[in-house]
Amino acid sequence: MTIQQPTDLTHAAMLGLGVHRPERVVTNDEICEVLDSTDEWIQTRSGIRTRRFAGEGETLIGMSISAAEKALAAAGVEAAEVGCVIVATSTHPEHTPASAPQVATALGITAAAFDISAGCAGFCHALNLAASMVRSGAEKHVLVIGVEQLSRFMDPTDRGTAFIFADGAGAVVVGPSESAGIGPTAWGSDGSQAHVITQTPSCMGLRSHTDADHPVVQMEGTAVFRWAPFAMAEVAHEALRLAGVSVDELDAFIPHQANLRITQTLARNIKLPDTVAVATDVIDSGNTSAASVPLAMEAMLRQDEASAGDTALLIAFGAGLSYAGQVVTLPPLAR
């Protein structure tokens, strides 16, 4: 007996993009009502002016559904056509059950659905999985969602994190296309630096460096800054090489919105020409971890800094340490 499997490989692309930005805008002045800091210090250190926190009734699952509905509409794809739902997040409401099946059911989808956790690199990891499914013929359409509700996992008095993290969701529909719209992924990990970004106390109740009565994200910011702009420049060039695209052919650079200084240093290290638009959504949205890349894509498209069909380099990096990058064609935006 021979087991049958798809043999006609196809191209994959992002067919539609949708996002959910919480209504509540939180200024640096509001953060500093609790945090011992100033607006000037926060902007100098991170570039962040405002961020958004989910309000009452805005849940991680609800934000995912909102972004997904817009992505499906932008792609012109019905929920029944989706063969898999992948939710990338590190801020699940609970460890079990996973969020993806609940999101899928709310959308009327009964296909496979699962969560992945790759920190701030989660969306780019999920995008690679989705593109691989479509190219192999395993699925025709895959819904990818990057979502975080980091405001639930913060210590508002921690000068290293309280002003950085925020909430939001972004989703794309990945499906077949006539030409390649998602390039090969350059990805990897460095577990020797797992201590750099952590959540404590852990689910086992072990406490470390915090007196908080709930899990909070902690980060060694200096270590991240020393690593990301330099190591990720090499990953960027590898992603470009795999895609057969030069920096001069890029229209946009959309990195994980960790910190404006990291983005600016990384852009210089990659040696991007001035003609390449660089995403700076971190200024208004903060660091939304796995949601930051799709949110930054949406901001560039909405503000006409880039257009659907443009060629963009995505790079994401975070807890793990995990990282991933790929060259993509930007998708249509839900209007």
Buried (B, 14 or more C-beta within 10 A) or exposed (E): EEEEEEEEEBBBBBBBBBBBBBEBBBBBEBBBEEBEBEBEBBBEBBBBBBBBBBEEEBBBBBBBBBBBBBBBBBBEBEBEBBBBBBBBBBBBEEEEEBBBBBBBBBBEBEBBBBBBBBBBBBBBBBBBBBBBBBBBBBBBBBBBBBBBBBBBBBBBEBBEBBBBBBBBBBBBBBBBBEEBBBBBBBBBBBEEBEEBBBBBBEEEEEEEEBEBEEBBBBBBBEBBBEBBBEBBBEBBBBBBBBBEBEBEBBBBBBBBBBBBBBBBBBBEBBEBEEEBBBBBBBBBBBBBBBBBBBBBBBBBBEEEBBBBEBBBBBBBBBBBBBBBBBBBBBBBBBE
